[in-house]
Amino acid sequence: MKKRTIGVLIVIVIAAALAACYFLIPRPVISDPDHAAVTRICIMSSPYYQGDPIEPFEWVPETEEDQAIAKEIAVYLAQCQERRTLRTYSDLPPYSWRCMYIEVDNEENQDAQLRGRLVVLGPRQGEGMGVRENDRTVNFSQRTQGKGIWGRFQGKLTDPESIRTFVLDKLGLPENFM
């Protein structure tokens, strides 16, 4: 009986260690930047709820220069990290928040490991934002293509501020744009 109890405890300890590694060890936001491309970046909030009459910003890389910028952003996202979570995309950011949505697509969709991603960045925390209780609705990435239970979970970005700053700089937008 003691051997069985010890065996069960060893299995539980190993499972807990594997789960801790899965959730605590960061991974890149994009695993293969050579086969990934940023296809669209939107910066917007709900026109009804926002305080300023700022039009939504949409950027689609159509020219060669824009495609080079998109590739730089994809390479940068491959250097950025996220931690796995058990959250799924169910809540929307508050309508008054101006958020950035970065769509990344895989150029070779046949590979099951490479999927498109959606990166959602919230605004910088500032006055008038209130308590960031809805912070879990921003600053994450998730898979946009493919099926399966593991693809539905979000990754929490470890440094969303640097991503936000880098993308705004590459697009030639001021720091206070969002």
Residue frames relative to the residue before (quaternion, step in Angstrom):
aa qw qx qy qz dx dy dz
M 1.0000 0.0000 0.0000 0.0000 0.00 0.00 0.00
K 0.6419 0.5248 -0.3270 0.4536 3.59 0.99 -0.80
K 0.6415 0.5243 -0.3305 0.4521 3.60 0.97 -0.81
R 0.6462 0.5166 -0.3169 0.4639 3.57 1.00 -0.77
T 0.6510 0.5106 -0.3047 0.4718 3.59 0.96 -0.86
I 0.6521 0.4988 -0.3086 0.4803 3.57 0.97 -0.85
G 0.6398 0.5281 -0.3205 0.4573 3.59 0.99 -0.79
V 0.6532 0.5002 -0.3064 0.4788 3.59 0.99 -0.85
L 0.6488 0.5134 -0.3145 0.4653 3.59 0.96 -0.82
I 0.6388 0.5164 -0.3290 0.4658 3.59 0.99 -0.78
V 0.6452 0.5091 -0.3190 0.4719 3.59 0.97 -0.83
I 0.6536 0.5094 -0.3117 0.4649 3.62 0.96 -0.84
V 0.6541 0.5058 -0.3098 0.4695 3.60 0.95 -0.85
I 0.6545 0.4992 -0.3138 0.4733 3.60 0.94 -0.84
A 0.6524 0.5052 -0.3155 0.4687 3.61 0.94 -0.86
A 0.6555 0.5003 -0.3157 0.4695 3.60 0.96 -0.81
A 0.6454 0.5110 -0.3210 0.4683 3.60 0.99 -0.77
L 0.6562 0.4950 -0.3133 0.4757 3.61 0.97 -0.78
A 0.6422 0.5080 -0.3243 0.4737 3.59 0.99 -0.78
A 0.6420 0.5159 -0.3252 0.4647 3.59 0.97 -0.82
C 0.6459 0.5041 -0.3218 0.4745 3.59 0.96 -0.80
Y 0.6495 0.5331 -0.3204 0.4374 3.59 0.92 -0.89
F 0.7743 0.3661 -0.1924 0.4790 3.60 0.88 -0.90
L 0.7291 0.4544 -0.2515 0.4457 3.63 1.04 -0.57
I 0.6619 0.4806 -0.3196 0.4783 3.59 1.06 -0.62
P 0.3714 -0.7457 0.5029 0.2303 3.61 -0.61 1.07
R 0.1693 -0.7519 0.6287 0.1038 3.52 -1.27 0.51
P 0.5880 -0.5735 0.4082 0.3983 3.62 -1.14 0.38
V 0.5690 -0.5932 0.4431 0.3579 3.57 -1.14 0.63
I 0.7584 0.1329 -0.0751 0.6337 3.57 1.05 -0.83
S 0.3563 -0.7822 0.4705 0.1996 3.56 -0.63 1.07
D 0.8092 0.1194 -0.0521 0.5729 3.61 1.03 -0.65
P 0.1862 -0.8306 0.5136 0.1082 3.62 0.03 1.23
D 0.5603 0.6109 -0.3946 0.3965 3.62 1.18 -0.38
H 0.7693 0.3079 -0.1642 0.5353 3.58 1.14 -0.61
A 0.6158 0.5209 -0.3497 0.4766 3.59 1.23 0.32
A 0.0434 -0.7876 0.6146 0.0104 3.53 -1.17 0.65
V 0.4125 -0.6622 0.5628 0.2731 3.54 -1.04 0.80
T 0.1826 -0.8258 0.5283 0.0752 3.58 -0.60 1.12
R 0.8058 -0.0448 0.0495 0.5885 3.59 1.16 -0.48
I 0.0693 -0.7530 0.6523 0.0511 3.53 -1.19 0.69
C 0.0468 -0.7806 0.6233 0.0001 3.56 -0.83 1.05
I 0.0605 -0.7479 0.6593 0.0471 3.53 -1.11 0.76
M 0.2867 0.7706 -0.5112 0.2501 3.55 -0.41 1.20
S 0.1165 -0.7112 0.6784 0.1428 3.45 -1.45 0.17
S 0.6729 -0.4751 0.3530 0.4437 3.53 -1.22 0.17
P 0.4469 -0.7090 0.4656 0.2843 3.62 -0.66 1.01
Y 0.6319 0.5506 -0.3350 0.4305 3.59 1.08 -0.61
Y 0.7767 0.3831 -0.1778 0.4673 3.58 0.96 -0.91
Q 0.5942 0.5911 -0.3923 0.3789 3.62 1.09 -0.43
G 0.5199 -0.6715 0.4465 0.2819 3.51 -1.11 0.72
D 0.7495 0.3422 -0.1888 0.5343 3.59 1.05 -0.75
P 0.4496 -0.6907 0.4879 0.2878 3.60 -1.02 0.67
I 0.2095 0.7882 -0.5435 0.1989 3.58 0.74 1.09
E 0.4134 -0.7103 0.5178 0.2377 3.53 -0.83 1.02
P 0.5459 -0.5832 0.4686 0.3771 3.59 -1.13 0.51
F 0.2960 -0.7385 0.5838 0.1619 3.55 -1.10 0.77
E 0.0209 0.7874 -0.6155 0.0266 3.57 -0.87 0.95
W 0.0664 -0.7928 0.6058 -0.0095 3.54 -0.86 1.03
V 0.0005 -0.7668 0.6406 -0.0407 3.55 -0.80 1.11
P 0.3699 -0.7533 0.4932 0.2291 3.61 -0.63 1.04
E 0.0048 -0.8302 0.5557 -0.0443 3.57 -0.26 1.27
T 0.7147 0.4037 -0.2528 0.5121 3.60 0.98 -0.78
E 0.6614 -0.4926 0.3774 0.4213 3.55 -1.28 0.22
E 0.6256 0.5348 -0.3326 0.4604 3.57 1.05 -0.75
D 0.6637 0.4934 -0.2989 0.4762 3.58 0.97 -0.86
Q 0.6436 0.5160 -0.3250 0.4625 3.58 1.03 -0.73
A 0.6128 0.5256 -0.3453 0.4786 3.58 1.11 -0.61
I 0.6362 0.5054 -0.3210 0.4865 3.60 1.03 -0.77
A 0.6389 0.5280 -0.3237 0.4563 3.58 0.97 -0.83
K 0.6492 0.5067 -0.3128 0.4732 3.58 1.02 -0.79
E 0.6263 0.5255 -0.3350 0.4683 3.61 1.03 -0.76
I 0.6502 0.5029 -0.3170 0.4731 3.59 0.98 -0.81
A 0.6423 0.5173 -0.3243 0.4634 3.60 1.01 -0.79
V 0.6435 0.5049 -0.3189 0.4788 3.59 0.99 -0.80
Y 0.6467 0.5115 -0.3223 0.4651 3.58 0.98 -0.80
L 0.6536 0.5068 -0.3183 0.4634 3.61 0.96 -0.81
A 0.6159 0.5328 -0.3491 0.4637 3.60 1.14 -0.53
Q 0.6593 0.4804 -0.3063 0.4906 3.60 1.20 -0.45
C 0.6247 0.5251 -0.3346 0.4713 3.59 1.20 -0.46
Q 0.2820 -0.7878 0.5323 0.1281 3.53 -1.15 0.61
E 0.1235 -0.7539 0.6410 0.0745 3.48 -1.38 0.41
R 0.3233 -0.7041 0.5911 0.2242 3.53 -1.29 0.38
R 0.5029 -0.6529 0.4773 0.3047 3.54 -1.03 0.79
T 0.0908 -0.7722 0.6266 0.0528 3.54 -1.19 0.64
L 0.4492 -0.6440 0.5289 0.3220 3.55 -1.33 -0.05
R 0.4715 0.6659 -0.4500 0.3630 3.59 1.24 0.28
T 0.2067 -0.7367 0.6275 0.1443 3.50 -1.23 0.60
Y 0.5799 -0.5853 0.4327 0.3659 3.55 -1.23 0.43
S 0.1830 0.7958 -0.5545 0.1604 3.55 -0.16 1.26
D 0.7310 0.3701 -0.2223 0.5285 3.59 1.11 -0.62
L 0.3433 -0.7081 0.5776 0.2170 3.52 -1.21 0.60
P 0.5570 -0.5681 0.4591 0.3953 3.59 -1.14 0.47
P 0.6253 -0.5086 0.4021 0.4343 3.62 -1.13 0.40
Y 0.5682 -0.6577 0.3824 0.3136 3.56 -0.88 0.97
S 0.6690 0.5072 -0.3140 0.4433 3.61 1.08 -0.57
W 0.5806 0.5837 -0.3825 0.4192 3.61 1.20 -0.26
R 0.3145 -0.7118 0.5973 0.1940 3.55 -1.02 0.87
C 0.0298 -0.8374 0.5436 -0.0494 3.58 -0.37 1.26
M 0.3551 -0.7071 0.5767 0.2033 3.52 -1.30 0.52
Y 0.1034 -0.7752 0.6228 0.0238 3.54 -0.93 1.01
I 0.0752 -0.7963 0.6002 -0.0023 3.57 -0.59 1.19
E 0.1537 -0.7859 0.5955 0.0650 3.56 -0.68 1.14
V 0.0688 -0.7819 0.6195 -0.0053 3.54 -0.79 1.10
D 0.1074 -0.8028 0.5856 0.0312 3.55 -0.80 1.01
N 0.4419 -0.6595 0.5427 0.2744 3.51 -1.24 0.55
E 0.4133 -0.7245 0.4967 0.2401 3.58 -0.84 0.95
E 0.7468 0.2593 -0.1666 0.5893 3.59 1.22 -0.45
N 0.1385 -0.8538 0.4988 0.0562 3.58 0.27 1.27
Q 0.5162 0.6519 -0.4301 0.3517 3.61 1.19 -0.13
D 0.6338 0.5361 -0.3314 0.4484 3.58 1.09 -0.63
A 0.4117 -0.7508 0.4650 0.2250 3.57 -0.59 1.16
Q 0.6526 0.5339 -0.3227 0.4301 3.60 1.12 -0.56
L 0.7193 0.4100 -0.2385 0.5076 3.57 1.11 -0.61
R 0.0372 0.8034 -0.5886 0.0822 3.55 -0.53 1.17
G 0.5720 -0.5558 0.4639 0.3857 3.53 -1.27 0.27
R 0.1766 -0.7788 0.5930 0.1029 3.56 -1.19 0.50
L 0.2066 -0.7137 0.6521 0.1507 3.49 -1.31 0.48
V 0.1225 -0.7728 0.6212 0.0433 3.56 -0.77 1.10
V 0.0964 -0.7973 0.5957 0.0127 3.58 -0.73 1.10
L 0.0508 -0.8040 0.5919 -0.0262 3.56 -0.64 1.20
G 0.3160 -0.7462 0.5574 0.1805 3.54 -0.92 0.92
P 0.6481 -0.5058 0.3790 0.4248 3.57 -1.26 0.09
R 0.6156 -0.4936 0.4347 0.4341 3.53 -1.30 0.17
Q 0.5042 -0.6340 0.4815 0.3347 3.54 -1.07 0.64
G 0.1451 0.7944 -0.5730 0.1398 3.55 -0.79 1.02
E 0.7454 -0.3719 0.2850 0.4742 3.51 -1.29 -0.21
G 0.7917 0.3184 -0.2398 0.4630 3.53 -1.13 0.69
M 0.5687 0.6083 -0.3937 0.3893 3.59 1.21 -0.01
G 0.3740 -0.7388 0.4908 0.2710 3.56 1.17 -0.34
V 0.7307 -0.3659 0.3105 0.4856 3.51 -1.27 -0.31
R 0.3782 -0.7394 0.5126 0.2180 3.55 -0.89 0.92
E 0.1317 0.8144 -0.5530 0.1169 3.59 0.82 0.96
N 0.6876 0.4370 -0.2833 0.5060 3.57 1.17 -0.45
D 0.2885 0.7894 -0.4978 0.2139 3.58 1.21 0.37
R 0.6128 0.5599 -0.3648 0.4218 3.60 1.09 -0.48
T 0.6209 0.5450 -0.3454 0.4452 3.60 1.26 -0.19
V 0.7345 0.2965 -0.2103 0.5730 3.59 1.29 0.03
N 0.7777 0.3551 -0.2700 0.4428 3.53 -1.40 0.12
F 0.5572 0.5512 -0.4184 0.4590 3.54 0.81 1.08
S 0.1814 -0.7290 0.6316 0.1916 3.51 -1.35 0.01
Q 0.0116 -0.7869 0.6168 0.0125 3.51 -1.21 0.50
R 0.5802 -0.5817 0.4467 0.3541 3.52 -1.25 0.48
T 0.2373 -0.7920 0.5473 0.1301 3.59 -0.96 0.80
Q 0.7467 0.3313 -0.1977 0.5418 3.58 1.20 -0.31
G 0.7304 0.4313 -0.3127 0.4274 3.49 -1.25 0.38
K 0.3616 -0.7164 0.5595 0.2072 3.47 -1.33 0.24
G 0.4905 0.6592 -0.4885 0.2938 3.50 -1.29 0.06
I 0.6021 -0.6090 0.3924 0.3356 3.51 -1.13 0.68
W 0.6770 0.5137 -0.3162 0.4217 3.62 0.92 -0.79
G 0.6462 0.5414 -0.3240 0.4294 3.58 1.13 -0.49
R 0.6072 0.5901 -0.3458 0.4043 3.58 1.22 -0.22
F 0.6242 0.5680 -0.3390 0.4158 3.57 1.19 -0.35
Q 0.4522 -0.6937 0.5040 0.2455 3.53 -1.15 0.73
G 0.2677 -0.6917 0.6338 0.2195 3.47 -1.38 0.29
K 0.3212 -0.7432 0.5554 0.1900 3.60 -0.82 0.98
L 0.4072 -0.7324 0.4954 0.2288 3.56 -0.66 1.14
T 0.4094 -0.7365 0.4841 0.2359 3.57 -0.86 0.94
D 0.8062 0.0804 -0.0400 0.5848 3.63 1.09 -0.61
P 0.0624 -0.8453 0.5298 0.0289 3.61 0.42 1.16
E 0.5721 0.6099 -0.3788 0.3964 3.60 1.12 -0.59
S 0.6778 0.4812 -0.3041 0.4653 3.59 0.92 -0.84
I 0.6221 0.5246 -0.3471 0.4662 3.61 1.02 -0.70
R 0.6481 0.5276 -0.3071 0.4554 3.56 0.90 -0.98
T 0.6777 0.4932 -0.2849 0.4650 3.59 0.86 -0.99
F 0.6611 0.5184 -0.3091 0.4456 3.59 0.89 -0.93
V 0.6895 0.4794 -0.2882 0.4601 3.59 0.84 -0.98
L 0.6457 0.5106 -0.3284 0.4633 3.60 0.91 -0.84
D 0.6453 0.5176 -0.3133 0.4663 3.58 1.01 -0.82
K 0.6771 0.4961 -0.2962 0.4557 3.61 0.88 -0.91
L 0.7082 0.4363 -0.2598 0.4905 3.58 1.07 -0.69
G 0.4638 -0.7048 0.4259 0.3268 3.58 1.29 -0.05
L 0.4608 0.6697 -0.4501 0.3695 3.57 1.12 0.63
P 0.5422 -0.6279 0.4364 0.3483 3.61 -1.04 0.63
E 0.6622 -0.5311 0.3680 0.3794 3.55 -1.23 0.55
N 0.7308 0.4221 -0.2364 0.4815 3.60 1.01 -0.79
F 0.3344 0.7682 -0.4942 0.2320 3.61 1.19 0.30
M 0.7771 0.0968 -0.0723 0.6177 3.53 1.17 -0.56
